[in-house]
Amino acid sequence: MDDLIAAMESALDRFSAGGARQPLRTVVEAGTYGFYGVMPAYLEGPAALGTKLVSVYHGNASRGLPSHLATIVLHDPDTGALMAVMDGRYITEARTAAVSAASAKHLARKDSRVLAILGSGVQARSHADAISRVGAFSEIRIWGRTPERAAALALELAPTIKSRIAAVPTARHAVDGADVIALVTASREPVVRREWIREGAHVCAVGACRPDQREMDTALVKDARLFVDSRQGALAEAGDIVIPIKEGAFGADHIAAELGDVIGGRAEGRRAAGDITIFKSLGMAVEDVAAARLAFERASALGLGRGVVI
């Protein structure tokens, strides 16, 4: 995970500096069941080329399947030849948390001590792991709509993380006084409100990835210094931003910068200790391709994987 966080910082920096080619993802609604996305990208220096194919079916839990399923196809950037086909579910889970950790590293206050995680699924687990690596947190709070799942996750994480970890009964309880807040729910409506958030907090908003979904109320986004992974993607797909713009609360210029520009020193991040900062994460193909390339290199060095003659 530490290496993945560094790889995501590099990928975000290169993307925002113009060192990548990434069209807006193509999304196909799959009836009433879910949606299917196609996400290609090319990264320069070091070069990486590939595509993620992802499906999001929130009803999969009843079938014993993850809601997010993905496959990543990696190609040789010099020839276009197929290099690898790999499962993208875990890569998506891990790289998303690594990007949130990068946002906390560059935007959260250095004296942050309380981490709140809203959500109790796979992203909650990976975010606890990743974000705890970039801050000295004394306490981690977990809230989920199903209290039993939140409690089980807290018990699972306790042996692996030094911070005190506890499941809490409400979302408001989780974020009260929290310094860093990770929103990793499947909610279509706000789960946090402006009046609950302390001055100086940093919010990683991850769960809502469609223009009609959001995890934060308008007042919170309006009062915060707002950062995104991709301006183009955020203005097309992020309900946390698109909905307030439609309401007239602010314009597209409310986005302060892409996170990659902050990492690369081309844009200012946090300006004052009292700033509320938000990183709205949609997830990008360049992240998947960079993470897949790292996985491919490590697997190749260890002699893992199966060769196939085509």
Secondary structure, 3 states (H helix, E strand, C coil): CHHHHHHHHHHHHHHHCCCEECCCCEEEEECCCEEEEEEEEEECCCCEEEEEEEEECHHHHHHCCCCEEEEEEEECCCCCCEEEEEECHHHHHHHHHHHHHHHHHHHCCCCCCEEEEECCCHHHHHHHHHHCCCCCCCEEEEECCCHHHHHHHHHHHCCCCCCEEEECCCHHHHHCCCCEEEECCCCCCCCECHHHCCCCCEEEECCCCCCCCCCECHHHHHHCEEEECCHHHHHHHCHHHHHHHHHCCCCHHHEEEEHHHHHCCCCCCCCCCCCCEEEECCCCHHHHHHHHHHHHHHHHHHCCCCCCCC
